[in-house]
Amino acid sequence: MIIDCHGHYTTAPKALADWRDQQIANLNTPELGPKARDLKISDDELRESIETNQLAKMKERGSDLTIFSPRASFMAHHIGDFNTSATWAAICNELCYRVAQLFPEHFVPAAMLPQSPGVDPATCIPELEKCVKDYGNVGLNLNPDPSGGHWTSSPLTDRHWYPIYEKMVEYDIPAMIHVSTSCNACFHTTGAHYLNADTTAIMQCIQGELFKDFPTLKFLIPHGGGAAPYHWGRFRGLAQELKKPLLDEHLLNNVFFDTCVYHQPGIDLLTKVIPVKNILFASEMIGAVRGIDPTTGHYYDDTKRYIEAAQTLSADDRYAIYEGNTRRVFSRLDAQLKAKGL
């Protein structure tokens, strides 16, 4: 089974974006609407949005199952207040749940949290519990920078985040550390802010002692870990200067990397530097990079091609990346698949 651990609902029907635009237009007059019940999207509209997009690409490229969460750039936690985010997250999570119900063999949901700058993360727990208990979510997306590019929150290792970590450990559910839209003109959302955040998350984990407090906590760092694999020697050296254990012990029992790296040399580097046991297959298909690479004639985000072509990987390595590691990290997904006899 080829499991894509990083998928977003980037092709949702236009009615969703229209509703969001109305919500933003009425931030100062929420009594004018819109209300969650005003959003009307039929099952047929959901089917069309998936069958002609993500599912078509999955069949074309040979992947079987996608862990599916709301569109990352749409999270935009910096907009409005907690109530704004709570309503928006609930709507987006319900849509991903409905997609998973319509296509249970191909999609399983992961949750967006109703984060808001300066608000206690504990306020996210009711939505997280609903998504796990009622929707069967197997993962969540945690935004380390709800301010949208201004980094006003505490580091991920700070006790500020502990209410969410305690719930993650209770449910044995991993978090993809994924920022949202940048409202800071210095940082392009997908070209800079995303990759900066990936790199920042790694360094924060190196600086702190988070995994001593939460030895079973699991973080997935997307986009191949940002700059981390390319600068692994720098991170090893900095950890040494900080009197931390070797990264195999300090980091790699808890931190994992996906394969959203859109060229062969990048995947080759990732799979040489990072242990195979820490790499999970992903494509973020129909996401940040949607075009065709003129040097290969294939889509940049057809990442399965790079895994197949990586000369240092054995058949066992590819199984681990495609399926085994993801089932180990996403234990709730593994339990769901075993219940289906898979």
N, C-alpha and C positions, 0 to 999 in steps of 0.2 A: 504494500500500500504506500502511495506517495501522498504525504500529508503536508499541505502548505500551512505553516503556522502563522502567517502574516497576511491576512486579507481584510480589506475594508469595503464597506458598502459605498463605493464611489459613484455608482450608477443608479442611485435611488431615483424614483420618479420626481419630476420637477416640482410637484406639489410640496415636497418636503422643504426644498430651498425657498419656495414662495412663503411657506408658513414661517420659516425662520426669519425671512426678511421682514415680515409683519411683526414678529416678536421684537426684533431689534428696533423697528420704527416706533414701537410703543413702550420702550423701556421706561420712560418717565410717566407713562399713562397705561399701566398694565390692565387697568379696568376696561380699557377699550379693546383688549384682546391682542392676539387671538387666544382662544382656549385650546387645550389639547384635543378636545372632542371635535374641533372644527376641521382638523386634518382628516381628509378622506382619501385613502389609497386602497384600492381593491386588490384582492389576491391575484387577479389577472394582470394588473399593472406590475405587481411584484414579480410574477413569473416572467413577464416579458423583459423586465429590466435585468433579470438574471440569465435567462436562457439565451439571450442575444449578446451577452457580454461575458461575465465571469465564467458561467458554465460552458459556454461555447469555447472559450480559451482553455479551460481545464481539459476538455475532451480533446481539443486539438493538440495540446502539449503533453498530455499523458499524466495529469495529476488526478487524484481521486477525491480528496477531502480538503476543505479549507476551513481554518478557524477564522470566523468572520465577525468583525466588530464594526461599529460605526466609523464613518469617515473621519480620519484623524484631524484633518484641517478644519472640519466642521465643528469639532469639540469647542474650540474658541472659548476657553474658560474665562478669559479676561473680559468678556462681554457681559454686562449686567451684573446681577448679584447672585447669591446662592439659589434663590427661587427661580431665576432665569435658567441657570444651569440644571437645576433639578428637573424642571419641566422638559427641557430640551433633551437631557440624557434619557429620561424615561421614554420619550417618543422614539429616539434613535435605537435604544436597546430593544424596544418592542418590535420595531421593524426587522432587526436582525434575527430576533426570535421567530418571527413569522416566516422569514426566508428559510430558516433551518427547519421549520415545520413543513414547509412546502417541498423542500429538497433534503430530506433527512439523510440520504446516502452521501450527500456532497458538501453540506455545510453544518457547522456546529458553532453556536454563538459565543462571543466574548464581550465583556461589558465595558462600556464607557462610564466613568464616574462623574457625578455632579460636582466637580471641584470648582472652587471660586477663590480668588486671591485673598489672603488674609483670613480665610475661614477655616475653622478646625476641621481637619480631614475626617474626624469621626462623623461629621454630618453626611458623609458618603456611604456609611455602612448600611442604612436601610435599602438603598438602591442596589448595593452589592448583594445583600442577602436575598432580595427579591430575584435578582438575576440568577443566582446560584440555585435557590430552592424552587423557584417557579419556572424559570426558563432553561435550566440545565446548562448554564454558562460554564465553560471549562477554564476560562482565563479572564484577565482584566487588563485594561490599559491604564497606566498611572502616569499622569503628566507631572514631571518634576518642576515645571515652570508654568503654573497657571496664569502668570502675569502676561504671557505672550511675548517673550523675548526680553524682558527686563530683569528676570531672575530675582524676584523679591522674596521667594520662599527659602526656608531653611534647606540645607543639604539633605539628601536622601537618608543619610545616616543619623539625622537628628531625631530626637524623641517626638518631635512634631508629627512625624509620620507613623508612629508606633500603633495607633488605633487601627490603621489599615493593615499593617503587617500582622498584628495579632489575629485579625480576621482571616487574612490569607493563610496563616499557619493553621488555624482551626479548620479551614476548608481544604487545605493542601492545594491551593490554587496559585499559579504563578502570575506575575505581573510583567507585561511588556512595558518598558520604560519609554514612553512615546509622547513627545511634545505635540503641540497643535500649531495653529497659525501664528506666525510672528507679526506683531503689530509694531515692531521696531524696524525702521527702514534700513538699518545697518545689516540686518540678517534676513536674507531670502529664506522663505519658509522651508522649502524642501532641499535647497542647495547648500544652505548654511545652518539654519536653526536646528533642523533635524540632526544633522551630523555633529554639530557642536554639542547638542544635548546627549547624544550617544557617548561621545568622548568624555563629557563632563560627568556623566553617571558612573562611568568606569573609574575615573579618578576619585570621585567622592567615596566610592566603595573601598578603594585602596587606602584612602586617608583615614577612614573610620574603622570601627570595630563592630559593625552592624551584625555580622553573621555569628559573632560570639553570643549576642542576645537572641538571635533567631537562626539557629543552625540549620533549619529545614526551609528557610525562606528561599524563594527562587525568583530571580530576575532574568528576563530575556531582553538583551540589548539589540535593537533592530539595526537594519542597514549595515550588517556585517560588523557592528561595534564601532562605527564611525572611524576615527583615526587609530583606534587602539591596536588592531593587529599590525598596522604599518609601523607603529611606534612602540611595539611590545618591549623592545629593549629599554626604551625610556621609562616605561611604566615599571618594569622589573627593577631598574636602577633607582627610581624614586621610592619604590616600596622598601628597598634595601636601606636607603638613606633615612627613611621614616621608621626604621627598626621594626618593619612588619615581617611576617613570615613570607616564605616564597609564595608567589602568586598561585601556584597549584593548590596550596593549602588555604591561603588567605582569601582567594577569589573564586577559584574554578570549581568548588563544590556547590556553588550557589548562583553563579552567573553564566549565562549561555548567550550564544550569538546566532543570528539568523543569516541566511544566504542572500539577502537583498543587496547584492553587489553585482553591478550590471556590466561586467566584462570578464573575460577569461583570466587575465593576469590577476585581477582582484580576488577571484575565487581561489586561484592557485595559491596566492599568498595566504589567504584566510585558512585554507586547509593545511598548509605547511606550518603555520605559526601557532594556531589554536588547536588544542587536542580535538580529535574527531568527536569524542564523547560530549563536547560542549557546543557542537554545531547542529542547528536544526534547519531543515529545508524551508525556504520561504521565497516568495516572489513579489509580494505587494502588487499583484497583477492589476492592471488598469489603475495604476496609482501615479506616483510622482513622475515616472519616466515611461511614456507610452509609445515612443516612436520606434522606428526600425534603424538599427545600426548599419550605416552604409558600407562598413568594412566587412560585414558578415551576411547581410541580407535578412537577418532575423531580428525579432523584437529584443530590445535591451533587457526587458524583464522576463524573458524566457529563460529563467535561471537553471532549469533542469538540464539544458544543453551544456552549461558550464560544469555542472557536477558530473555529467556523463563523460566529459572530455578531460577532466582533471586526472592527470596520469599517475599521481601519487596515491590515489584512492583505490582500495580493493573492493571487491563485491561486498564484503562485510562492512566496510566503511560506508559504502553507499546505502546499505540497508539501515545503518545507524542514523545517518543523516536524513534519509527519506521518511523513516517510520520509527525506529527503535528509540531514538533520543526523545522524540516528541511525545511518545507514549509514556516515557519515563518522567519527563518534566511536567506534562499535563496529565496527571494521574486520573483526573475525572474523565478526560477523554478516553483513556485506556479502559476505565471501568465501563464506559458506555459502549465501546467497541467490543469488549469481551461479552457484554450482555447480549450483543447481536451475533455472537459466535465468531467474531473477527479477531 
